[in-house]
């Protein structure tokens, strides 16, 4: 099960996300993240990290998929 850590800058416009396995803490590579309801999408890199920029202030849900 992925564990997602979200760090938002004070202005709330950039999300820095790290996705890792909950038990082993290993990075999840190539996981797809979708910000709802904004619709922005990104994929994690080789370190399990991803960034979503230019996010308006508000409440969102991040949907994470990994195969």
Buried (B, 14 or more C-beta within 10 A) or exposed (E): EBBBEEEBEEEEEEBBBBBBBEEEEEBBBEBBBBBEEBEBEBEBEEEBBBEBEEBEEEEBEBEBEBE
